[in-house]
Amino acid sequence: MILSIDYMIYMIPAFLVMMLTTWYVKSAYRKWSQVAARSRMTGYQAAQRLISSGGLHDIQIQGIAGQMTDRYDPRANTLYLSRGVAESPSVASLAIAAHELGHALQDKEGYFPLRFRSALVPIANIGSSLGWILIMLGLAIGLTELAWLGVLAFAGGAVFALATLPVELNASARARRLLTESGIIVGEDEQRGVNHVLNAAALTYVAALLTAILQLLYFTGLVRRR
């Protein structure tokens, strides 16, 4: 019971931040998905133009189910766009499509933070699934070294969340530049909308980092007390 209370003390702030961030992202997307860009280009059309102008001719565009599930897969050189983004000429759709193409440009240029984050993926996956098991097992059998090994493994998730932040911020900066230089977005109002959507999305990664750090602090304190 004590452990549960301690965990909630650490994690309630993270839960609240995540809830507020989720609400803010959905609010920004809902608002600007109803505002049509003056270019009248859909997310799919904008992606096609940016792929051509950016020399990304080997990238394919495919649909993906769901809402706000858009992503770029560097392994398949494929940009996945949800139907709401691909078929809509809204400011939000253009911002999201351009952001994902920002990742494509990072991949093409060998952007080091992106490569570093990709290298951390298996470490983060193993740490998030195995770390807490090692911690609890080590505490249960009184083997502190095993518990600390679990903390170290769990720290991989926090490092991954930290490494993700500059990658996403850079992709958003590229998106703003792509949309402005290509003329797909014009006027201060549309630029404001793009900024609103991209900044809201960036907050989700800040919230994820906060959650990972607080979890790590909880498990570190738990092992130290034992």
C-alpha positions in Angstrom: 0.0 0.0 0.0 2.9 2.3 0.9 4.6 1.6 -2.4 1.3 2.5 -4.2 1.0 5.8 -2.4 4.6 6.7 -3.0 4.2 5.9 -6.7 1.1 8.1 -7.0 3.0 10.9 -5.2 5.6 10.7 -7.9 3.3 10.1 -10.9 0.2 12.3 -10.3 2.0 15.4 -11.6 3.0 13.4 -14.7 -0.5 12.1 -15.2 -2.0 15.7 -14.9 0.6 17.1 -17.4 -0.1 14.3 -19.8 -3.9 14.8 -19.6 -3.6 18.5 -20.1 -1.1 18.0 -23.0 -3.5 15.5 -24.7 -6.4 18.0 -24.3 -4.2 20.8 -25.7 -3.1 18.8 -28.7 -6.6 17.7 -29.6 -7.8 21.2 -29.1 -5.2 22.7 -31.4 -5.8 20.0 -34.0 -9.6 20.4 -33.9 -9.3 24.2 -34.3 -6.9 24.3 -37.2 -8.3 21.2 -38.9 -11.3 23.4 -39.6 -9.3 26.2 -41.1 -8.6 25.7 -44.8 -5.2 27.0 -46.1 -5.3 29.5 -48.9 -3.3 27.2 -51.1 -6.2 24.6 -50.9 -3.6 21.9 -51.0 -4.4 18.7 -49.0 -1.8 17.1 -46.8 -1.1 14.5 -49.5 -0.6 17.1 -52.2 1.6 19.2 -50.0 3.7 16.1 -49.2 4.1 15.4 -52.9 5.3 18.9 -53.6 7.7 18.9 -50.7 9.1 15.5 -51.7 9.8 16.7 -55.2 11.3 20.1 -54.1 13.4 18.4 -51.4 14.9 15.8 -53.6 13.2 13.0 -51.7 12.1 11.1 -54.8 12.6 7.7 -53.2 9.9 8.3 -50.6 6.5 6.8 -51.0 3.3 8.0 -49.4 0.8 5.5 -48.0 -2.4 5.8 -46.0 -2.7 4.6 -42.4 -5.7 4.1 -40.2 -6.6 6.2 -37.2 -6.4 9.9 -36.3 -3.0 11.7 -35.8 -1.2 8.4 -36.5 0.9 10.0 -39.2 4.6 9.0 -39.2 7.7 8.6 -41.3 9.3 5.1 -41.4 13.0 5.4 -42.4 13.3 1.7 -42.8 10.7 1.6 -45.6 11.3 5.2 -46.9 7.6 5.7 -46.5 5.5 8.6 -45.3 2.3 7.3 -43.7 -0.6 9.8 -43.6 -3.9 9.3 -41.9 -7.0 10.0 -44.0 -7.8 13.1 -42.1 -4.4 14.6 -43.0 -4.1 13.2 -46.5 -7.4 14.4 -47.7 -7.9 17.7 -45.9 -6.6 21.1 -47.1 -6.5 22.4 -43.6 -3.7 24.2 -41.9 -3.3 21.4 -39.3 -3.0 18.8 -42.1 -0.2 20.7 -43.8 1.7 21.2 -40.5 1.5 17.5 -39.7 2.5 16.3 -43.2 5.4 18.8 -43.3 6.6 17.7 -39.8 6.8 14.1 -40.9 8.7 15.1 -44.0 11.1 17.0 -41.7 12.0 13.5 -40.3 12.6 12.3 -43.9 15.0 15.2 -44.5 16.8 14.3 -41.2 17.1 10.7 -42.4 18.4 11.8 -45.8 21.0 14.1 -44.2 22.1 11.5 -41.6 21.0 13.9 -38.9 23.0 12.7 -35.8 20.3 13.2 -33.1 17.9 11.0 -35.2 20.6 8.3 -35.7 21.3 8.4 -32.0 17.6 8.1 -31.1 17.2 5.2 -33.5 20.2 3.4 -31.8 18.4 3.8 -28.5 15.2 2.1 -29.6 16.2 -1.5 -28.6 17.7 -0.3 -25.4 14.6 1.6 -24.4 12.3 -1.3 -25.4 14.3 -3.7 -23.3 14.5 -1.3 -20.4 10.8 -0.5 -20.3 9.8 -4.2 -20.3 12.6 -5.7 -18.2 13.7 -2.9 -15.9 10.9 -3.0 -13.4 10.9 -6.8 -13.3 14.6 -6.8 -12.3 13.9 -4.1 -9.7 11.0 -6.0 -8.1 12.8 -9.3 -8.3 16.0 -7.9 -6.8 14.0 -6.3 -3.9 12.1 -9.5 -3.3 15.1 -11.7 -3.0 17.3 -9.1 -1.3 19.7 -8.8 -4.2 20.3 -5.0 -4.4 22.7 -5.3 -7.3 20.0 -6.9 -9.4 17.6 -4.1 -8.5 20.1 -1.4 -9.4 20.6 -3.2 -12.7 16.9 -2.9 -13.3 17.1 0.9 -12.5 19.9 1.2 -15.0 17.8 -0.6 -17.6 14.8 1.5 -16.8 16.9 4.6 -17.3 17.1 3.8 -21.0 13.6 5.0 -21.4 14.4 8.3 -19.9 17.4 8.7 -22.1 15.3 7.8 -25.1 12.7 10.4 -24.2 15.4 13.0 -23.8 17.0 12.1 -27.1 13.6 12.4 -28.8 13.0 16.0 -27.9 15.6 17.7 -30.1 14.7 15.4 -33.0 11.0 16.4 -32.9 11.8 20.1 -32.4 14.1 20.1 -35.3 11.5 18.3 -37.5 9.0 21.1 -36.6 11.5 23.8 -37.4 12.1 22.2 -40.8 8.3 21.9 -41.3 7.8 25.6 -40.8 10.6 26.4 -43.2 9.4 24.0 -45.8 5.8 25.3 -45.8 6.9 29.0 -45.9 9.6 28.7 -48.6 7.3 26.5 -50.8 4.4 29.0 -50.5 2.1 26.3 -49.3 1.5 28.4 -46.2 1.0 32.2 -46.6 0.1 34.9 -44.2 0.6 35.4 -40.5 -2.6 33.7 -39.5 -1.7 30.4 -41.3 1.8 30.6 -39.8 0.3 31.1 -36.4 -1.9 28.0 -37.0 1.1 25.9 -38.0 3.0 27.0 -34.9 0.0 26.2 -32.7 -0.3 22.7 -34.0 3.5 22.0 -34.0 4.0 23.5 -30.5 1.2 21.5 -29.1 2.6 18.3 -30.5 6.0 19.1 -29.1 4.5 19.3 -25.6 3.6 15.6 -25.8 7.3 14.8 -25.9 8.0 17.1 -23.0 5.3 15.3 -21.0 6.7 11.9 -22.0 10.2 13.0 -20.7 8.7 14.2 -17.5 6.9 10.9 -17.0 10.0 8.9 -17.7 12.1 11.0 -15.3 9.6 10.8 -12.4 9.3 7.0 -12.9 13.1 6.7 -12.8 13.2 8.8 -9.6 10.6 6.7 -8.0 12.4 3.4 -8.7 15.7 4.9 -7.7 14.3 6.0 -4.4 12.6 2.7 -3.9 15.9 0.8 -4.3 17.8 3.2 -2.1 15.4 2.9 0.8 15.8 -0.9 0.7 
